[in-house]
């Protein structure tokens, strides 16, 4: 009896530890204003006015968010250099209040019902608002299959595609630390200055990868939607490859955004996210109850 009891307790203990280690970290999206910036503590606080719930933006008062003052951590230097108190932003945080900001976009101060992003710091795939002047961005990352941990691999490069309305403007592969002016050789007054800082890719893209469930990959970009006239001569890119028209989200032009200062390179940070251990945890709990049932039948 003692051996059976010890076995059951051991399995339950291991299962509970696995659950703690693999807790799913949800992504939450907010719109609002920058309330406070504390670079020495690497904390940004936001006053939330809207929350993305149920596939749409809802006012904070009608959302499930308990407090509209949300603080989170970030070591991205652009956030402290480019943003100031009172700026309108959209942001994505992992784990809710007290979690990590993985993407923050500055919103044009246009008095329209739709937000337009003029700067993005972090992972652009985590933000929902369109860019100023009708731009939209897609990207894919390429894994380094010799630098993987679980389901996540380091991504030394990213292929970025920029659209304006339903037209593909340019597609380029950027290595880590590389900057490209997208759309400079088009007839657009505004262009996108995009830097790929660092990123991750799924290990499922590697040859012979095992099928498993794990955390989401997160990448870091610096993006400025800016006037062509603000581009320095040294930054003018070579002529892009021929592009083709494809379907992409459309957008309506709003007010002219301010021209940002030149960016600085952020330092990579590590984000925790859900893993495969949750399945092991459930298996451990099931095994414990099977042993306990068998013991009782005996």
Number of C-alpha atoms within 10 A of each C-alpha: 8 7 8 14 13 11 16 19 15 13 19 20 16 14 24 15 13 20 18 12 17 20 14 17 18 12 16 18 22 27 27 21 22 22 18 17 19 12 16 8 10 15 19 23 19 26 21 24 17 21 23 17 15 8 6 8 16 17 15 20 14 9 16 10 17 10 11 18 16 20 20 19 20 21 19 24 16 19 23 18 13 15 18 14 13 13 16 22 27 27 25 26 25 22 17 18 20 15 20 23 28 25 27 27 30 25 25 23 18 14 9 10 6 13 22 30 27 25 28 26 24 29 23 24 14 20 20 18 18 20 27 28 25 19 27 24 18 13 15 15 25 21 23 19 19 10 11 17 11 13 21 22 24 22 24 19 23 25 15 19 18 21 23 24 19 16 17 21 26 21 21 15 17 19 18 17 14 14 18 20 22 24 24 24 16 13 9 13 12 23 26 24 21 20 22 26 23 25 23 23 26 25 27 17 15 16 8 8 12 10 9 11 15 19 18 16 19 23 24 25 22 24 24 26 25 23 19 19 12 12 16 8 8 6 11 14 14 10 10 15 10 9 12 10 12 12 11 18 14 17 19 13 13 17 13 15 20 13 15 14 10 9 14 11 14 19 11 13 12 7 15 16 19 16 22 16 19 22 14 15 23 16 13 21 18 15 17 21 14 12 15 16 11 10 12 8 6 5
